Amino acid sequence: MHQAKKRFGQNFLTDKNLLMKIVDQSKIKDKNVLEIGPGLGALTQYLVPQAKKYLAFEIDYSLKDSLKKFENTHTKFIFEDFLSVDVETVLNEYFINEEVHLVGNLPYYITSPIIFKFLDIKNLKTATMMVQKEVGLRMMADANNKVYNGFSVILQYFTDVKLLMNVNKKMFKPVPKVDSVVMQLTKKDTPLDKTDQALFIKLVKLAFAHKRKTLLNNLATGLNLEKNNILDVLKELDFNENTRAELLSVNDFVRLTTHIKKIIN
């Protein structure tokens, strides 16, 4: 019997009804599916029959025999680290440039890097994923919420974020220390072009870099600009000089980007 490996963040789901519910709400019937970390195949067993084509990345080679039973003409298992592979090229070759939907019970210690990789890959359209509850709360937090941060802003700029369900830690083996949630991210049209998006992300990261500092101080230091220049922008946007990053909505950051762009070009 396979022993869960701590170094890979392995916790296996066993509740059949919950697994079926996750697959049902991921809405992947007759669509291309990418699964990250199939493990012993708990979700895989329900994904494979519904998927048009199925591809999985599994870092633990010792699970190969457990996953063999799911192999057929429209499935493929790659036993490599999802984060160290040129995933976009693999997806485009296997799915022939068609859109793909990500599903997975993500190892908690690499949730954020996987999400940012999802955002970067054009053909990945949705992600239905199990994450640590506190991460899920951060993903959907609004401005002026104590867990709202740069991650919240960037994620909500690129995607519609939806909580699908809460998952009690007792549903896993071994039982982790925290509860989980299943979140769904759906990519959406974004208001800024690619160059401005890079500035938007930079500004969000700078704004939240030092939580105790004001937006004015963080941006002046991070952009190496005179405070008066930043202050003029804040006044145009009807923000006062003591405004902090956590008070700005996603749309406020979009507006901030278009105004900052004028003074750094």
PERA-V669821 format. One record per residue. RES is the residue in one small letter. SS is DSSP state (hx for helix, st for strand, lp for the rest). OMEGA is omega in radians with two decimals (999 if undefined). BURIAL is 1 if it has 24 or more other C-alpha atoms within 12 Angstrom, else 0. Layout:
res ss omega burial
RES SS OMEGA BURIAL
RES SS OMEGA BURIAL
This chain:
res ss omega burial
m lp -3.10 0
h lp 3.08 0
q lp 3.12 0
a lp -3.10 0
k lp -3.09 0
k hx -3.06 0
r hx 3.09 0
f hx 3.13 0
g lp -3.04 1
q lp 2.96 1
n lp -3.00 1
f st 3.10 1
l st -3.10 1
t lp -3.05 0
d lp -3.04 0
k hx -3.11 0
n hx 3.13 0
l hx -3.14 1
l hx 3.14 1
m hx 3.13 0
k hx 3.11 0
i hx -3.13 1
v hx 3.14 1
d hx -3.08 0
q hx 3.07 1
s hx 3.05 1
k lp -3.08 1
i lp -3.11 1
k lp -3.14 0
d lp 3.08 0
k lp 3.09 1
n st -3.03 1
v st 2.97 1
l st 3.06 1
e st 3.07 1
i st 3.12 1
g lp 3.14 1
p lp 3.09 1
g lp 3.14 1
l lp 3.07 1
g lp -3.11 1
a lp 3.08 1
l lp -3.08 1
t hx -3.08 1
q hx 3.13 1
y hx 3.13 1
l hx -3.04 1
v hx -3.12 1
p hx -3.09 1
q hx -3.01 1
a lp 2.99 1
k lp 2.98 1
k st -3.05 1
y st 3.08 1
l st 3.13 1
a st 2.97 1
f st 3.11 1
e lp -3.07 1
i lp -3.03 1
d lp -3.07 1
y hx -3.11 0
s hx 3.11 0
l hx -3.06 1
k hx -3.12 1
d hx 3.14 0
s hx -3.07 0
l hx -3.10 1
k hx -3.06 0
k hx -3.14 0
f hx -3.11 1
e lp 3.01 0
n lp -3.04 0
t lp -3.14 0
h lp 3.05 1
t st 3.08 1
k st 3.11 1
f st 3.11 1
i st -3.07 1
f lp 3.12 1
e lp 3.11 0
d lp -3.14 0
f hx -3.06 1
l hx -3.09 0
s hx -3.10 0
v lp 3.01 0
d lp -3.01 0
v hx -3.09 1
e hx 3.13 1
t hx 3.13 0
v hx -3.13 1
l hx -3.10 1
n hx 3.11 0
e hx -3.06 0
y hx -3.09 1
f lp 3.09 1
i lp 3.07 0
n lp 3.08 0
e lp 3.14 0
e lp -3.02 1
v st -3.12 1
h st -3.07 1
l st 3.05 1
v st 3.09 1
g st 2.96 1
n st -2.92 1
l lp 2.98 1
p lp -2.99 1
y hx -3.04 1
y hx 3.11 0
i hx -3.13 1
t hx -3.07 1
s hx 3.11 1
p hx 3.12 0
i hx 3.14 1
i hx 3.14 1
f hx 3.07 0
k hx 3.07 1
f hx -3.14 1
l hx -3.08 1
d hx -3.02 0
i lp -2.98 1
k lp -3.02 0
n lp 3.04 1
l st -2.99 1
k st 3.10 1
t st 3.04 1
a st 3.05 1
t st -2.95 1
m st 3.02 1
m st 3.12 1
v st 3.06 1
q st -3.04 1
k hx -3.10 1
e hx 3.08 1
v hx 3.10 1
g hx 3.12 1
l hx 3.11 1
r hx -3.12 1
m hx -3.05 1
m hx -3.10 1
a lp 3.07 1
d lp 3.08 1
a lp 3.14 1
n lp 3.01 0
n lp -3.02 0
k lp 3.13 0
v lp 3.11 1
y lp -3.14 1
n lp -3.12 1
g hx 3.10 1
f hx 3.11 1
s hx -3.07 1
v hx -3.09 1
i hx -3.13 1
l hx -3.11 1
q hx 3.05 1
y hx -3.06 1
f hx -3.01 1
t st 2.87 1
d st -3.06 1
v st -3.09 1
k st 3.02 1
l st 3.13 1
l st -3.12 1
m st 3.01 1
n st -3.13 1
v st 3.14 1
n lp -3.10 0
k hx -3.11 1
k hx 3.13 0
m hx -3.14 1
f st 2.96 1
k st -0.20 1
p lp -3.10 0
v lp 3.10 0
p lp -3.10 1
k lp -3.03 0
v lp 3.03 0
d lp -3.11 1
s st 3.00 1
v st 3.00 1
v st -3.13 1
m st 3.04 1
q st 3.09 1
l st 3.10 1
t st -3.11 1
k st -3.10 1
k lp 3.07 0
d lp -3.10 0
t lp -3.02 0
p lp -3.07 0
l lp 3.05 0
d lp -2.98 0
k hx -3.14 0
t hx -3.14 0
d hx 3.10 1
q hx 3.11 1
a hx 3.09 0
l hx 3.11 1
f hx -3.13 1
i hx 3.11 1
k hx -3.12 1
l hx 3.11 1
v hx -3.12 1
k hx 3.11 1
l hx -3.08 1
a hx -3.11 1
f lp -3.04 1
a lp 3.12 1
h lp -2.98 0
k lp -3.10 1
r lp -3.13 0
k lp 3.10 0
t lp 3.06 1
l hx 3.13 1
l hx -3.12 1
n hx -3.13 1
n hx -3.10 1
l hx 3.13 1
a hx 3.13 1
t hx -3.06 0
g hx -3.11 0
l hx -3.12 1
n lp -3.14 0
l lp 3.06 0
e lp -3.14 0
k hx -3.13 0
n hx 3.11 0
n hx 3.13 1
i hx -3.13 1
l hx 3.09 1
d hx 3.12 0
v hx -3.13 1
l hx 3.12 1
k hx 3.09 0
e hx -3.11 0
l lp -3.11 0
d lp 3.01 0
f lp 3.08 1
n lp -3.01 0
e lp 3.12 1
n lp -3.13 0
t lp 3.08 1
r lp -3.03 1
a hx -3.04 1
e hx 3.10 1
l hx -3.09 1
l lp 3.07 1
s lp 3.09 1
v hx 3.14 1
n hx 3.07 1
d hx 3.13 1
f hx 3.06 1
v hx 3.12 1
r hx 3.11 1
l hx -3.13 1
t hx -3.09 1
t hx 3.13 1
h hx 3.13 1
i hx -3.13 1
k hx -3.10 1
k hx -3.07 0
i hx 3.10 0
i hx 3.11 0
n lp 999 0
